[in-house]
C-alpha cells in the first residue's frame, strides 16, 4: 500500500505490506511520523481526501479489496467488521451523548435495535467497568481516563469485529491503568477471537502484547518478525536503536543515583562551595493544597477538596527527587505549590526564603532560582514569538543584559541544548517535539536557576527522543549543579533519573526514600503495585509466564 498527497508532492507511505492472521496481535511500532496512524486510517477508509489518498496496492479483508470501496459500503464495514480504538477517548466520545446512547447507536447501526441496551450493558460488564447500569446513564466527562478507554473498547467490540485496530490505546494512561487495559485486551481477544493491530511507540507494550511486530520508519516497514526474534536478534540498526533507548526497570539496581553522561569529573563535582549535597535548594514541610470552597452565583459556598495533604521533603543542589504516582495523586499540584504558583498552607523554603504569603512582587527575585518545564512544549511556547524571543523573555522581565548581550546569551543557550544559534529566528511550529522540549529547557536555563521542576517533561516524546532529552538533563545537572524535582508516572524514567523518590497517592506521600530503597526494597503495597505494572521490553518473560 502507498499513500500520497493528491498533488503527488510527497509520499507518506511506501510499499507497506503485512498480513494479519486470525486471532493474532500485530504491533506496528515506530516513532511519531513513521506512518503508523496513517496506515490505520487508510485501512479504515478515514484518510482526509483533501490531503491524502491511497495511490497503489490493495487492502484486503477476507479477500475483498477495500481501496476505492464506496463510502456506504465502508460505513457498513466500520464497526461491524473492523473496529477501532483511538488514542484519546475524550475526543473520540461525543460529550453531549450518554454512554448508553453511544454504545447502543453502534449496535443498532450494525446489528439492529433488538436487545441493544442489554448488549450495551453486557459489553460494559465484559470490559470490567464497575456498576455498569449507572455508567450507562453518565456522560464521558464523568468517567476517569481508564473508564473512558474501557468504554471505547466496549464500543469497538460491541459488534464482534474480525479486526480491531488500537491506535496508542494506553499512551495517556497511568502505568497501573495501562496494565489493566492491556490485560483486558488480551482477555477479550481470547473471548471474541478478534485479530488486533496494535499501534504503539512503547516497546514495553510491544513485548507484552505482540505475536508479530512490524517496525516502521519514514513511511516504510523496515523490519517485520515474530516478537521474540525481533527483541533478541533485531536485524536492522533502527530497531536496535529503538530497543536500546527504552528505559529498563532494574537497570540501575545496586546504584545510588543516575548514570554518568559526562566523560570527566565536572567542576561542580570537584568540591568547594558548590559541592553537591551541601546546599538545600527546596524544603517542603506539611504542604497542603485545597481546591473549591468559593461561593457560586447563588452565594452558596462549595465544599473544599483537599488535593495535597501533609507533604514534606527536602531537595539539595545537584540531586534529583523523583515524584511518582498516578494521575490525580497530587504530583503536579505539589510542584506548582513548591514554586509558589498556587495558594498553599504549610512551609515551603525556596533558596533559603520562606515563600508562604509572599506577594508576586516579592516572589519575582526568587523566580531566578527556580524554573519549570511543562509536559507539552508546544502549549508552553507562544506560537507568535520566535524561539529567540521566547528564551530571552525571562532575561527581559528581570532586566538582565542589553539587547546584544541577551542575543548572545540566547545563542549560547541554544548551543547548550544541542541546537544552533540560527534556530533563534524560527517559530515553535517549525520544530519537532523533541526540539521544542530542548527549547523549553533552554528557556528554563536562561536565568541560571538552582532548581528546575520538570512536570512530565518527557511523557509526550518518542522513546529515542526521550532518551536524548533525559541524557541532556543529566549532563546539565552534572555540569551546572541543577536540582530537579522530576515529576512522572513512568517508573522506569524515575528510576533512571532520581537520587531520591517520593511516591504519592491521593494527595499524600505514601513512601519516601533513596532510589535504591524504593525500587529494590519498597515497603508499601502501592509502590510494589506501580513497579509490577511497568511493561518490560522482554517478550521472553511473557512467553515463559504463559507456558507456566
VOGU-3710 file (C-alpha; in Angstrom, 3 decimals, decimal comma):
1> xxxxxxxxxx> 0,000/0,000/0,000  1,210/3,520/-0,863  -0,283/6,848/0,229  0,378/10,267/-1,301  -0,895/13,802/-1,190  -3,382/14,379/-4,056  -0,942/16,624/-5,926  1,723/13,932/-5,646  4,076/16,287/-3,832  5,167/13,758/-1,217
11> xxxxxxxxxx> 4,740/10,102/-0,444  3,613/9,443/3,110  3,577/5,625/2,934  5,537/3,494/0,514  5,237/-0,240/-0,123  3,674/-1,030/3,265  2,812/-4,734/3,281  1,742/-7,110/6,027  -0,811/-9,851/6,686  -2,893/-10,292/9,832
21> xxxxxxxxxx> -3,745/-13,838/10,840  -6,904/-14,903/12,729  -6,568/-14,322/16,481  -3,156/-12,656/16,084  -1,830/-9,395/17,540  0,375/-7,485/15,116  2,136/-4,427/16,540  3,044/-1,504/14,310  5,946/0,089/16,175  7,930/3,207/15,443
31> xxxxxxxxxx> 8,348/6,854/16,301  5,978/9,746/15,577  5,791/10,474/11,867  6,719/6,927/10,850  3,311/6,327/9,267  1,648/4,058/11,849  -1,565/6,038/12,291  -1,803/6,870/8,564  -1,672/3,122/7,879  -4,579/2,502/10,261
41> xxxxxxxxxx> -6,648/5,352/8,797  -6,032/4,003/5,292  -7,349/0,584/6,364  -10,445/2,215/7,863  -11,012/4,438/4,825  -10,693/7,511/7,022  -7,848/9,349/5,277  -8,733/13,028/4,724  -9,469/13,028/0,998  -8,394/16,627/0,557
51> xxxxxxxxxx> -4,847/15,873/1,687  -4,175/12,109/1,473  -5,208/9,152/-0,631  -4,156/5,572/-1,306  -2,422/5,528/-4,697  -1,255/1,949/-5,058  -1,534/-1,554/-3,691  -4,529/-3,197/-2,040  -6,141/-3,544/1,379  -7,988/-6,872/1,534
61> xxxxxxxxxx> -10,372/-8,076/4,210  -11,374/-11,699/3,661  -10,292/-11,297/0,038  -12,331/-8,131/-0,553  -10,316/-5,081/-1,651  -11,254/-2,026/0,441  -9,370/0,510/-1,700  -11,861/2,544/-3,673  -14,860/0,947/-1,955  -17,876/3,330/-1,905
71> xxxxxxxxxx> -18,387/5,206/1,365  -21,736/3,480/2,010  -20,044/0,066/1,855  -17,140/1,229/4,048  -19,597/2,547/6,618  -21,073/-0,932/6,941  -17,616/-2,408/7,466  -16,502/0,142/10,064  -17,596/-1,018/13,473  -19,161/-4,134/12,020
81> xxxxxxxxxx> -16,122/-5,993/10,680  -13,317/-3,594/11,605  -13,352/-1,768/14,932  -11,008/0,997/16,068  -9,843/2,360/19,421  -8,382/5,850/19,173  -5,621/7,253/21,369  -7,610/9,911/23,213  -11,058/8,658/24,287  -12,248/12,078/25,472
91> xxxxxxxxxx> -12,005/13,464/21,933  -13,417/10,264/20,402  -16,576/10,122/22,534  -19,435/12,568/21,998  -19,540/14,854/25,084  -23,296/15,529/24,770  -24,371/11,878/24,491  -24,636/9,415/27,352  -22,592/6,246/27,334  -25,864/4,344/26,754
101> xxxxxxxxxx> -26,690/6,303/23,613  -23,199/5,943/22,168  -22,951/2,206/22,776  -26,448/1,368/21,585  -26,034/3,556/18,485  -23,187/1,381/17,238  -25,131/-1,823/17,941  -28,320/-0,562/16,252  -26,490/0,639/13,135  -24,775/-2,688/12,532
111> xxxxxxxxxx> -27,000/-5,332/14,115  -30,448/-3,850/14,651  -32,276/-2,421/17,675  -33,298/-5,702/19,314  -31,691/-6,073/22,752  -29,290/-3,188/22,022  -29,472/-1,904/25,605  -28,919/-5,345/27,110  -25,928/-5,899/24,827  -24,500/-2,486/25,711
121> xxxxxxxxxx> -24,669/-3,342/29,394  -23,120/-6,765/28,742  -20,214/-5,121/26,919  -19,556/-2,804/29,860  -19,508/-5,856/32,092  -17,108/-7,560/29,658  -14,623/-4,684/29,977  -14,934/-4,813/33,785  -16,476/-1,385/34,379  -17,866/-1,089/37,885
131> xxxxxxxxxx> -21,636/-0,529/38,273  -22,372/-0,723/34,505  -26,067/0,158/34,931  -25,126/3,534/36,431  -22,322/4,158/33,931  -24,777/3,832/31,032  -26,544/6,980/32,195  -23,341/9,001/32,613  -21,515/11,302/30,202  -17,844/10,915/29,168
141> xxxxxxxxxx> -16,618/13,750/31,414  -17,989/11,902/34,441  -15,647/8,947/33,889  -11,927/8,590/34,549  -9,448/8,226/31,672  -9,211/4,480/32,221  -13,003/4,104/32,260  -13,371/6,148/29,066  -10,843/3,910/27,338  -12,787/0,852/28,523
151> xxxxxxxxxx> -15,947/2,377/27,005  -14,078/2,834/23,705  -13,008/-0,823/23,800  -16,574/-1,900/24,592  -17,883/0,157/21,672  -15,241/-1,198/19,279  -16,022/-4,808/20,245  -19,792/-4,445/20,602  -20,412/-5,861/17,098  -17,683/-8,503/17,418
161> xxxxxxxxxx> -15,470/-7,279/14,551  -12,966/-9,562/12,886  -10,221/-6,954/13,192  -9,614/-4,434/15,981  -7,219/-1,542/15,358  -5,929/0,056/18,592  -4,031/3,311/17,981  -1,852/4,090/21,023  -4,695/2,979/23,339  -2,660/3,290/26,559
171> xxxxxxxxxx> -0,274/6,207/25,894  -2,216/8,705/28,032  -2,923/6,250/30,862  -1,185/5,664/34,180  1,005/2,592/34,410  -1,446/0,618/36,560  -4,429/1,521/34,345  -2,318/0,682/31,293  -1,597/-2,771/32,722  -5,323/-3,317/33,294
181> xxxxxxxxxx> -6,226/-2,237/29,735  -3,548/-4,461/28,169  -4,725/-7,432/30,237  -8,307/-6,688/29,226  -7,393/-6,608/25,528  -5,663/-9,979/25,819  -8,700/-11,470/27,589  -11,154/-10,080/25,041  -9,022/-11,291/22,139  -9,269/-14,796/23,576
191> xxxxxxxxxx> -13,002/-14,486/24,241  -14,052/-12,915/20,917  -11,314/-14,350/18,660  -10,554/-10,884/17,319  -7,350/-10,127/15,437  -5,619/-6,963/16,677  -3,437/-4,353/15,009  -1,835/-2,501/17,929  -0,094/0,790/17,149  2,444/2,000/19,701
201> xxxxxxxxxx> 5,866/3,577/20,164  6,273/1,869/23,568  8,483/-1,169/23,105  7,477/-2,455/26,540  3,853/-2,622/25,371  5,029/-4,360/22,181  6,783/-7,025/24,265  3,680/-7,500/26,438  1,170/-7,773/23,597  2,623/-8,722/20,208
211> xxxxxxxxxx> 2,737/-12,009/18,379  4,450/-10,289/15,452  5,975/-6,831/15,039  6,331/-4,513/12,039  8,789/-1,685/12,711  8,065/1,477/10,714  10,319/4,393/9,824  9,600/7,282/7,446  6,559/5,597/5,904  8,180/2,211/5,340
221> xxxxxxxxxx> 8,274/-1,086/7,189  11,984/-1,585/7,856  11,705/-4,876/9,751  8,994/-7,440/10,360  9,343/-10,542/12,537  7,859/-12,583/15,364  8,184/-10,742/18,660  10,845/-12,874/20,377  13,337/-12,928/17,455  12,823/-9,215/16,892
231> xxxxxxxxxx> 13,719/-8,385/20,517  16,533/-10,908/20,892  18,194/-10,591/17,477  16,960/-7,495/15,579  18,378/-7,265/12,051  18,025/-3,527/11,416  20,077/-0,793/13,081  16,933/1,320/13,590  15,236/-1,486/15,526  18,335/-1,874/17,690
241> xxxxxxxxxx> 18,302/1,887/18,351  14,657/1,777/19,446  15,296/-1,109/21,820  18,467/0,454/23,239  16,630/3,708/24,014  13,975/2,052/26,214  14,479/2,769/29,949  14,570/-0,654/31,591  13,294/-1,050/35,120  16,050/-2,591/37,216
251> xxxxxxxxxx> 18,877/-1,293/35,022  20,114/0,875/37,922  19,958/-1,907/40,536  22,726/-1,649/43,092  23,432/2,032/42,376  22,567/5,136/44,365  21,922/7,637/41,570  21,530/8,312/37,859  24,123/7,150/35,311  27,015/9,479/34,411
261> xxxxxxxxxx> 26,792/11,034/30,982  29,786/13,423/31,058  33,132/11,719/30,400  35,201/13,566/33,053  34,579/14,946/36,570  32,969/18,378/36,367  33,951/21,493/38,266  30,703/21,280/40,166  31,551/17,826/41,489  35,151/18,562/42,468
271> xxxxxxxxxx> 34,230/20,191/45,746  34,152/23,712/47,144  31,169/25,850/47,955  29,061/24,372/45,134  29,634/20,753/46,086  26,569/18,548/45,523  24,552/17,838/48,623  25,782/20,846/50,620  23,005/23,321/49,831  19,299/22,661/50,360
281> xxxxxxxxxx> 17,545/24,355/47,450  13,968/23,386/48,334  12,451/22,387/51,664  8,774/21,487/51,955  7,084/20,774/55,297  3,454/19,800/55,865  2,369/21,186/52,488  -1,381/21,132/51,837  -3,414/22,453/48,900  -7,214/22,676/48,643
291> xxxxxxxxxx> -9,464/23,497/45,700  -13,019/24,809/45,763  -14,773/26,382/48,711  -15,622/29,584/46,805  -19,126/30,987/46,594  -21,115/30,240/43,446  -23,507/32,536/41,547  -26,220/31,874/44,129  -23,995/32,802/47,071  -23,547/29,241/48,267
301> xxxxxxxxxx> -20,100/28,137/49,308  -18,941/24,884/47,738  -17,150/22,192/49,651  -13,356/22,467/49,556  -11,479/19,458/48,194  -8,046/18,615/49,580  -5,700/17,888/46,643  -2,462/17,614/48,638  -2,157/16,971/52,362  0,804/16,915/54,732
311> xxxxxxxxxx> 3,572/16,544/52,119  7,160/17,006/53,349  10,524/16,570/51,613  13,864/18,293/51,017  15,929/18,643/47,851  19,620/19,507/47,751  21,656/21,038/44,970  22,879/18,664/42,278  20,325/15,971/43,176  17,009/14,767/41,747
321> xxxxxxxxxx> 13,885/13,921/43,708  11,553/11,786/41,597  7,900/12,441/42,408  5,870/9,499/41,125  2,244/8,393/41,252  -0,896/8,029/39,173  -2,928/10,858/37,666  -4,769/12,755/40,370  -2,266/11,817/43,073  -1,211/15,453/43,556
331> xxxxxxxxxx> 2,211/15,433/41,847  1,722/18,469/39,609  -0,105/20,360/42,349  2,856/19,762/44,671  5,284/21,035/42,032  3,266/24,203/41,399  2,875/24,891/45,120  6,623/24,425/45,639  7,206/27,289/43,185  4,501/29,477/44,735
341> xxxxxxxxxx> 2,324/29,286/41,630  -0,816/28,296/43,570  -2,013/29,007/47,140  -0,983/26,509/49,819  -0,690/26,032/53,560  2,380/24,729/55,326  6,006/25,732/54,834  7,957/25,995/51,582  11,519/27,328/51,747  12,900/28,122/48,294
351> xxxxxxxxxx> 16,583/29,047/48,063  16,631/29,952/51,753  13,441/32,063/51,736  10,047/31,020/53,149  7,591/31,849/50,347  4,238/31,371/52,136  2,218/34,568/51,797  4,745/36,397/49,612  3,298/38,812/47,051  4,028/38,355/43,339
361> xxxxxxxxxx> 6,424/41,303/43,550  8,291/39,725/46,464  8,380/36,375/44,641  9,938/37,806/41,470  13,598/37,680/42,641  13,069/34,043/43,699  11,879/33,111/40,196  15,520/33,333/39,132  16,343/30,443/41,466  13,592/28,084/40,285
371> xxxxxxxxxx> 12,050/27,389/36,889  9,538/24,889/35,467  9,449/22,651/32,396  5,931/21,572/31,448  4,726/18,371/29,776  3,584/19,840/26,460  6,302/22,045/24,947  4,039/23,275/22,155  1,498/24,597/24,662  4,311/26,148/26,725
381> xxxxxxxxxx> 5,661/28,314/23,913  3,849/31,320/22,441  3,300/30,454/18,748  3,551/34,160/17,866  7,019/34,567/19,358  10,240/33,436/17,749  12,245/30,900/19,704  14,914/33,505/20,438  12,336/35,933/21,830  10,796/33,196/23,993
391> xxxxxxxxxx> 14,165/32,256/25,501  15,112/35,895/26,028  11,795/36,831/27,659  12,864/35,889/31,237  16,015/37,988/30,772  13,894/40,963/29,661  11,473/40,566/32,586  14,333/40,518/35,100  16,243/43,317/33,403  19,315/41,229/32,653
401> xxxxxxxxxx> 21,697/42,495/29,947  21,178/44,726/26,938  19,813/43,566/23,594  23,184/42,401/22,242  24,065/40,581/25,450  20,695/38,833/25,500  21,120/37,799/21,858  24,498/36,309/22,705  23,055/34,553/25,752  20,210/33,044/23,676
411> xxxxxxxxxx> 22,685/31,717/21,111  24,783/30,145/23,882  21,696/28,528/25,450  20,571/27,069/22,130  24,012/25,572/21,594  23,929/24,285/25,175  20,835/22,181/24,468  22,088/20,827/21,153  20,566/23,363/18,737  22,197/26,204/16,791
421> xxxxxxxxxx> 22,104/29,981/17,026  20,291/30,101/13,662  17,265/28,460/15,280  16,574/31,653/17,268  14,704/33,249/14,353  12,329/30,329/13,835  8,930/29,712/15,418  7,753/26,761/17,572  5,747/25,094/14,790  8,941/24,720/12,743
431> xxxxxxxxxx> 10,458/22,264/15,241  9,894/18,646/16,206  8,538/17,697/19,627  11,988/16,830/20,948  13,464/20,089/19,660  10,635/22,086/21,245  11,340/20,429/24,595  15,008/21,377/24,243  13,886/24,969/23,614  11,814/24,863/26,812
441> xxxxxxxxxx> 14,873/23,587/28,691  16,953/26,440/27,241  14,304/28,916/28,375  14,314/27,419/31,877  18,122/27,784/31,991  18,098/31,447/30,913  18,098/32,767/34,491  20,697/30,222/35,689  18,355/28,608/38,237  19,376/26,241/41,014
451> xxxxxxxxxx> 16,106/24,246/40,831  14,033/23,009/37,893  10,615/21,421/38,361  10,131/19,062/35,392  6,434/18,130/35,188  6,041/15,051/32,927  8,620/16,750/30,723  9,313/13,699/28,509  5,948/11,900/28,643  4,875/13,026/25,159
461> xxxxxxxxxx> 8,190/12,191/23,451  9,166/9,167/21,364  11,423/6,671/23,065  14,673/7,646/21,307  13,958/11,395/21,598  13,090/10,888/25,258  16,408/9,117/25,864  18,325/12,022/24,312  16,428/14,650/26,342  16,969/12,705/29,579
471> xxxxxxxxxx> 20,690/12,444/28,840  20,754/16,193/28,194  19,102/16,860/31,559  21,599/14,591/33,326  24,525/16,329/31,608  23,174/19,757/32,617  22,806/18,584/36,201  26,378/17,295/36,292  27,912/20,442/34,802  25,641/23,109/36,356
481> xxxxxxxxxx> 24,683/21,571/39,688  20,951/21,719/38,988  18,449/20,247/41,396  15,439/18,569/39,765  12,001/17,907/41,153  11,220/15,344/38,473  7,502/14,556/38,208  6,428/11,472/36,273  4,159/8,426/36,292  6,812/6,407/34,403
491> xxxxxxxxxx> 8,612/4,277/36,974  11,468/3,330/34,608  12,221/7,010/33,901  12,035/7,839/37,619  14,495/5,042/38,368  16,933/6,333/35,748  16,819/9,995/36,803  16,459/10,032/40,593  18,635/10,085/43,681  15,593/10,058/45,980
501> xxxxxxxxxx> 11,998/9,046/45,223  8,698/10,166/46,744  5,611/8,065/45,939  2,280/9,925/46,026  -1,240/8,585/46,235  -4,481/10,530/46,785  -2,587/13,684/47,736  -0,274/12,096/50,298  3,271/10,768/50,344  2,982/7,048/50,969
511> xxxxxxxxxx> 6,703/6,262/50,661  9,857/8,383/50,558  13,472/7,252/50,376  16,556/6,685/48,270  16,241/5,357/44,732  17,728/2,055/45,829  15,392/1,687/48,812  12,227/2,462/46,838  12,973/0,274/43,818  14,818/-2,600/45,465
521> xxxxxxxxxx> 13,051/-2,859/48,839  9,711/-0,969/48,722  7,691/-1,088/51,935  4,270/-0,068/50,609  1,987/-2,366/48,615  1,064/0,569/46,360  4,711/1,124/45,418  5,111/-2,559/44,629  1,950/-2,381/42,502  3,345/0,550/40,491
531> xxxxxxxxxx> 6,620/-1,272/39,874  4,910/-4,542/38,936  2,659/-2,766/36,407  5,551/-1,451/34,283  5,587/-3,253/30,903  9,011/-4,838/30,421  10,659/-4,812/26,969  11,313/-8,559/27,194  8,786/-10,840/25,450  10,509/-13,983/26,737
541> xxxxxxxx> 9,161/-13,224/30,243  5,582/-13,218/28,911  6,103/-16,417/26,938  7,581/-18,152/29,996  4,663/-16,954/32,141  2,122/-18,168/29,555  3,897/-21,531/29,296  3,949/-21,870/33,096
//
